[in-house]
Amino acid sequence: MEIAKPCHIQEITLQPEATDQVGGPVIIAVAGTLEAERFSVPMHRHGRGQLMGSMRGLLTVAVASENWVVPASHAIWVPPDHLHTVDSHGAFHGWSVFVEESACSALPTRACTFRTSPLLRESVLRAATWDTDTLDAAQQHIACVVLDEIHSTPVEALGLPLPAEPRLMRIARAFISEPSNGRDLDAWATWGAVSSRTLSRRFVQETGFTFTAWRQRVRLLRALEMLAAGEQVTTVAMDLGYSTASAFIGLFHKTFGITPAAYRRSL
């Protein structure tokens, strides 16, 4: 199969035909805008590793047993052959880089997120303008910069781990679908037909979070999606079950280092 040439596009395509092709350029980059307020790519995998990010908008990516929320300040790395889904929220202007499998050996072996440096963003946008299957020396240098940035940038966790135990998974998915639900741990345990002690102990073992901290994380990550979709701060706070808007604002600022309103303006 002929390698599909990467190009700068107006309607973004996150998965060019060359993603499963062996050989070809060490990186294939695409960038562009999406006119619709949301797009969704169903569960899939490809032979190249994939790095995704945006200049505007927000992505949610599900990989194995974790869900990741990726604001415009960050990017997510998905190694080769990892099943994943992709959704955007709000107006979207983004980019994606596909890394040839043999070049992924020195890169993370698990999905992860990290803050996007200006150097990485500009290198990717330059690579998205290439119209060639063979990289010259200058292009090879830029490709190496992209790989070095993926390799060396510290990971910042924006993921939401899910428990594996079936009863706990049922509880987790129910709360994700209704993050404003005010049941306490005991009530959730009764609902899920599991003891409170087991729910508390196993949740920490399987996710690394207490049940209370995990629920707080669900709400904050959902808040990022809602703000990206244009919802007002007070609406987000009330819809997610916070007692007051100020309580939501304080927790959001403590977690992300920015107020919800400032985050919304940055999109």
Secondary structure, DSSP 4 states (H G I P E B T S, - for coil): -PPPPP-EEEE--SS-GGGG-SSS-SEEEEEEEESSS--EEEEE--SSEEEEEEEEEEEEEEETTEEEEE-TTEEEEE-TT--EEEEEEEEEEEEEEEE-GGGGTTS-SS-EEEEPPHHHHHHHHHHTT---SS--HHHHHHHHHHHHHHHHSPB---EEE---SHHHHHHHHHHHH-TT----HHHHHHHTTS-HHHHHHHHHHHHSS-HHHHHHHHHHHHHHHHHHTT--HHHHHHHTT-S-HHHHHHHHHHHHSS-HHHHHHH-
